[in-house]
Amino acid sequence: MPRVLVDMNCKKLGLQSGPKRCDYIFIGSQSNMNADWVVPIELKGKAKASKISRQLQAGAKFAETKLLPNDVQVHFRPIAAHAGKAHKIQNMKLKKQQYKIKFRGKEYEIKLIRCGSPLEKALR
């Protein structure tokens, strides 16, 4: 299955420098699923809901406007991968409306996973 991982820090993308972008965007299919995915990914040492949501929203907007034609149907899941233990308060905040990620007119809850966890598991 074809897949691509876009490094959002790549200078060739022509993005302004600064903290308002996610680390990666995965686009492709998982081998055991009949679905195409768009997955903005933010890697964090400590999970802080407000910063994570801003960065993932920027990745979602980039994917929506620069990477995908409007007529291509995909599944979408914003993911924050963290090292260590996520604080319970941050976990609860990520479930709130204000931190949901908008993509193609819908809102999506951020999926929090531990660094090193398989992406395939997070897409189930």
N, C-alpha and C positions, 0 to 999 in steps of 0.2 A: 504494500500500500504506500502511495506517495505521501511524504510528510516533509514539512519544513519548519524549522525553528528560527524565528527572526530575532536577532540580538538587537534590542532597541537602543543599545549604546553604540551601534555601528555608525560611524561618521558618514558613510555613503547614503544613509537614509535622509540626511539633511535636516535632522531635528535640532531644535535649539537645545543647548546644554541646560541642565537644571534637573531638579528632583521630580518634575511632574511627568513621569512616564514609567511604565512597568519595565521589568528586566527583559522579558521574552514574550513572544507570541507564538504559540504552537498552532499550526494549521495542518490538518490531515486526518487520516482515518486510523483508528485502532484496529489491529489485525482481527480481533474477535468480535468486532461490532460492525454493523452495516450503517455507519453514520460518519459524516464528515464533521469535524470539530474546529472551532476557533476558541483558543484558550489563552487569554492573557495571564501571565504568570509574574508574580512579584516574590522575590526572595528577601526574607527579613531575618535578622538576628532576633529582634523583639517585635512582636506583632502589635502595631498601633493602628487601630481601625481607621482613623481619619486620614492618615498618610497613605495607608494601603489602598483605601477606596479611591483617593485622587489619582494614584498611580495606575491602578487597574482601569479606571474610567478613561484615562488618556490612552491606554492601550486598546481598549474597546473602540474608541472613536477612530484611532488610527486604522485598525483592522476594517472597520465599517466603511471608512471613506477612501482609504488608499489601497487596501489589499483584496477586497472582495467585490465582485460585481453584484448588483442588487438582486439579480435573478437566481443566484446560487443559494440554495437552502443549506443551512448548517445548524448544528447544535452549538450552544455557547455555554461556557462555564469559566468564570473568573476564579483564579486560584492564587492563594497566598501560601507560600511554603515558608515555615519558620524553623529556626534552630532553637532547641531548648523547649521550654514549656510555655505555651500561650497562657496569658493571664485570663482568668475566668471573666473578668469585666470586659476585656477586649473581645473575647468570644461572643459575649452577649451583645455587644455593640455592633458587631459585624452582621448580626441578624436583623438589625433595625432598618427601617425603610430608608433613612437618610444615607445609609452606607451601601445600598444596593447599586449595582452597576447597570446602566442603561445601554441596551444594544438592540438596534432595529425596532425601537418602539416598545420593548419589553424591559422589565427589571429582573435582575438576577442576584441572588444571594452569593456572597463570596464564600468559596469553599476553603477552609483552612486545613492544611496538611503539614506534616513534619517534613523537613528537608530529607531527601533520600527516599521518600515514599514513591512508589511507582505511579506515574501519571495515569496509567490505565485504571488503577484502583480508584482514583479520584473522579473518573469519568463515568463510573457505574451509577 
